[in-house]
Amino acid sequence: MESAETQTVTRPIEFNPFSSNDSDDSLTQKRLDTLLAVNLEIAREKMLFHCEKERMEAALMKNPLSDIQVFAYFGLLLGIFPSAAIFARFFINANFRIEDFWILGVVAVVNLISAMVGYFSGKVVGKIVGEFERLSWSKMLLVLPFIGFLWGALAGGAGGIIIFLVGALFGAMFGAAVGSLALPAFTIFHRLMKCGDKLELKHFLPLSFGVTFIVCAFILGW
């Protein structure tokens, strides 16, 4: 009879049928997620860039601006200069006197509010317009005046509210007219000049100031 010291106890090997499968499934899922992400990025690039030359031009941009940045800055300009132009024309026609200098403070507040609302709402407009720029030209041009109308009415009405209800109504009407004209004109050139979803700063500046100052010239009657 073997002693207790020489006896060996054999324990059954525990086998978990799910441990290895869970690890394999997790690794497979990670690989699948990576593959899907790569495919989405490839599909996005194909949609944004029409050719390899356009992709290279986008990569070589020194100061690229996204759609959100472009329309936010454009909204800032539209909130400042056209409003200033309409007030300038009013002062010219009204024979502005030195004792009415305090009105300039009100005008500055109106312009500041319009500019800030135009800037922040322009970020939303940039997202919307960026999607419409992927559609056909006819569909895009059909919708843009309505977007510009609402955008301008919002910014102009917000600025004019400082002059009570009459100012808000007039500001909304004026802003809607400016937006419905300026946004389609700007977007046409934006779509033609951008690479992918980016526009170079050196192209944005003359385009945005050019459209803005043309609107101001019509307001001033030049």
C-alpha positions as CSV (number, residue, x, y, z in Angstrom):
1,M,0.0,0.0,0.0
2,E,1.5,3.3,-1.1
3,S,2.1,5.9,1.6
4,A,0.2,9.2,1.6
5,E,3.4,11.1,0.6
6,T,3.9,9.0,-2.6
7,Q,0.3,9.3,-3.7
8,T,-0.3,11.8,-6.6
9,V,-3.6,13.5,-7.0
10,T,-4.7,14.2,-10.5
11,R,-7.1,17.1,-10.9
12,P,-9.3,17.4,-13.9
13,I,-8.2,20.2,-16.3
14,E,-10.7,23.0,-16.4
15,F,-11.8,23.9,-19.9
16,N,-13.7,27.0,-20.7
17,P,-15.1,26.8,-24.2
18,F,-15.8,30.5,-24.3
19,S,-12.5,32.0,-23.3
20,S,-10.6,31.6,-26.6
21,N,-13.7,32.3,-28.6
22,D,-14.3,35.6,-26.8
23,S,-10.8,36.7,-27.5
24,D,-11.0,35.8,-31.1
25,D,-14.3,37.5,-31.5
26,S,-12.9,40.7,-29.9
27,L,-9.9,40.7,-32.2
28,T,-12.1,40.0,-35.3
29,Q,-14.4,42.9,-34.3
30,K,-11.5,45.3,-33.9
31,R,-10.2,44.3,-37.4
32,L,-13.6,44.7,-38.9
33,D,-14.0,48.2,-37.3
34,T,-10.6,49.2,-38.6
35,L,-11.5,48.0,-42.1
36,L,-14.8,49.8,-42.1
37,A,-13.1,53.0,-41.0
38,V,-10.6,52.8,-43.8
39,N,-13.3,52.1,-46.3
40,L,-15.3,55.1,-45.1
41,E,-12.3,57.3,-45.4
42,I,-11.6,56.1,-48.9
43,A,-15.2,56.7,-49.9
44,R,-15.1,60.2,-48.3
45,E,-12.0,61.1,-50.3
46,K,-13.5,59.8,-53.5
47,M,-16.5,62.0,-52.9
48,L,-14.5,65.1,-52.0
49,F,-11.8,64.9,-54.6
50,H,-12.6,64.5,-58.3
51,C,-9.0,63.7,-59.3
52,E,-5.5,63.1,-57.9
53,K,-4.5,66.6,-58.8
54,E,-7.2,68.1,-56.6
55,R,-6.1,65.9,-53.7
56,M,-2.5,67.1,-54.1
57,E,-3.6,70.7,-54.2
58,A,-5.6,70.3,-51.0
59,A,-2.6,68.7,-49.3
60,L,-0.4,71.6,-50.3
61,M,-2.7,74.3,-48.8
62,K,-0.9,76.5,-46.3
63,N,-4.0,78.0,-44.6
64,P,-7.0,75.8,-45.4
65,L,-10.4,76.8,-44.1
66,S,-13.3,74.3,-43.6
67,D,-16.8,75.0,-44.7
68,I,-17.8,75.9,-41.2
69,Q,-14.9,78.4,-40.9
70,V,-15.5,79.9,-44.3
71,F,-19.2,80.7,-43.7
72,A,-18.7,81.8,-40.2
73,Y,-16.2,84.4,-41.3
74,F,-18.4,85.4,-44.2
75,G,-21.3,85.8,-41.8
76,L,-19.1,88.1,-39.7
77,L,-18.3,90.3,-42.7
78,L,-22.0,90.5,-43.7
79,G,-22.9,91.4,-40.2
80,I,-20.5,94.3,-40.2
81,F,-20.2,96.0,-43.6
82,P,-23.7,96.0,-45.1
83,S,-25.2,97.2,-41.9
84,A,-22.6,100.0,-41.7
85,A,-23.4,100.9,-45.3
86,I,-27.1,101.2,-44.7
87,F,-26.5,103.4,-41.7
88,A,-24.0,105.5,-43.6
89,R,-26.5,106.1,-46.4
90,F,-29.1,107.1,-43.7
91,F,-26.7,109.6,-42.1
92,I,-25.9,111.1,-45.5
93,N,-29.5,111.6,-46.5
94,A,-30.4,112.8,-43.0
95,N,-27.7,115.5,-42.9
96,F,-26.0,114.1,-39.8
97,R,-25.0,116.7,-37.2
98,I,-22.4,116.7,-34.5
99,E,-25.0,116.7,-31.7
100,D,-26.3,113.4,-33.1
101,F,-22.9,111.7,-32.4
102,W,-24.5,109.4,-29.8
103,I,-26.3,107.6,-32.5
104,L,-23.0,106.1,-33.7
105,G,-22.8,104.2,-30.4
106,V,-26.2,102.6,-31.1
107,V,-25.0,101.8,-34.6
108,A,-21.9,100.2,-33.3
109,V,-23.9,97.9,-30.9
110,V,-26.3,97.0,-33.8
111,N,-23.3,96.0,-36.0
112,L,-21.6,94.1,-33.2
113,I,-24.7,92.0,-32.5
114,S,-25.4,91.3,-36.2
115,A,-21.7,90.4,-36.7
116,M,-21.7,87.9,-33.8
117,V,-25.0,86.3,-34.8
118,G,-23.8,86.1,-38.4
119,Y,-20.6,84.5,-37.2
120,F,-22.1,81.8,-35.0
121,S,-25.1,81.0,-37.2
122,G,-22.6,80.9,-40.1
123,K,-21.2,77.7,-38.6
124,V,-24.5,76.0,-39.0
125,V,-25.0,77.5,-42.4
126,G,-21.6,76.1,-43.4
127,K,-22.6,72.6,-42.5
128,I,-25.8,72.9,-44.5
129,V,-24.3,74.5,-47.5
130,G,-21.4,72.0,-47.5
131,E,-24.0,69.2,-48.0
132,F,-25.9,71.1,-50.7
133,E,-22.6,71.7,-52.6
134,R,-22.5,67.9,-53.2
135,L,-25.8,68.0,-55.1
136,S,-26.3,69.2,-58.6
137,W,-26.0,72.9,-59.4
138,S,-29.6,73.3,-60.1
139,K,-30.7,71.9,-56.8
140,M,-28.1,73.9,-54.9
141,L,-29.0,77.2,-56.5
142,L,-32.7,76.5,-55.9
143,V,-32.3,76.2,-52.2
144,L,-29.5,78.7,-51.4
145,P,-31.7,81.9,-51.6
146,F,-34.0,80.5,-48.9
147,I,-31.1,79.6,-46.7
148,G,-29.6,83.1,-47.2
149,F,-33.0,84.7,-46.6
150,L,-33.3,82.9,-43.2
151,W,-29.7,83.5,-42.3
152,G,-29.9,87.2,-43.1
153,A,-33.2,87.7,-41.3
154,L,-31.8,86.1,-38.2
155,A,-28.6,88.2,-38.0
156,G,-30.3,91.4,-39.1
157,G,-33.3,91.0,-36.8
158,A,-31.0,90.2,-33.8
159,G,-29.0,93.4,-34.4
160,G,-32.0,95.5,-35.0
161,I,-33.7,94.4,-31.8
162,I,-31.6,97.0,-30.0
163,I,-33.8,99.6,-31.7
164,F,-36.9,97.9,-30.4
165,L,-39.6,96.2,-32.5
166,V,-39.3,98.5,-35.5
167,G,-35.6,98.1,-35.7
168,A,-35.9,94.3,-35.4
169,L,-38.4,94.2,-38.3
170,F,-36.4,96.5,-40.5
171,G,-33.2,94.7,-39.6
172,A,-34.7,91.3,-40.5
173,M,-36.1,92.6,-43.8
174,F,-32.8,94.2,-44.7
175,G,-30.8,91.1,-43.6
176,A,-33.0,88.7,-45.5
177,A,-32.5,90.7,-48.7
178,V,-28.7,90.8,-48.3
179,G,-28.5,87.1,-47.4
180,S,-30.7,85.9,-50.2
181,L,-28.4,87.6,-52.7
182,A,-25.0,87.3,-51.1
183,L,-25.1,83.7,-50.1
184,P,-25.8,82.2,-53.6
185,A,-23.2,84.5,-55.2
186,F,-20.6,83.6,-52.6
187,T,-21.3,79.9,-52.7
188,I,-21.0,79.6,-56.5
189,F,-17.4,80.8,-56.4
190,H,-16.8,78.8,-53.2
191,R,-17.8,75.6,-54.8
192,L,-15.7,76.3,-57.9
193,M,-12.6,77.3,-55.9
194,K,-12.4,74.9,-53.0
195,C,-10.5,71.6,-53.0
196,G,-12.4,68.8,-51.3
197,D,-14.0,70.5,-48.3
198,K,-11.3,73.2,-47.9
199,L,-10.7,76.7,-49.2
200,E,-7.4,78.4,-49.2
201,L,-7.3,81.6,-47.1
202,K,-5.7,83.6,-49.9
203,H,-8.8,82.7,-52.1
204,F,-11.3,83.3,-49.3
205,L,-10.2,86.8,-48.5
206,P,-10.7,88.4,-52.0
207,L,-13.9,86.3,-52.6
208,S,-15.6,87.2,-49.3
209,F,-14.6,90.9,-49.3
210,G,-15.4,91.2,-53.0
211,V,-19.0,89.9,-52.5
212,T,-19.5,91.9,-49.3
213,F,-18.3,95.2,-50.8
214,I,-20.4,94.7,-54.0
215,V,-23.4,94.4,-51.7
216,C,-22.3,97.6,-49.9
217,A,-21.9,99.4,-53.2
218,F,-25.5,98.6,-54.2
219,I,-26.7,99.8,-50.8
220,L,-24.8,103.1,-51.1
221,G,-26.1,103.5,-54.6
222,W,-22.7,103.6,-56.3
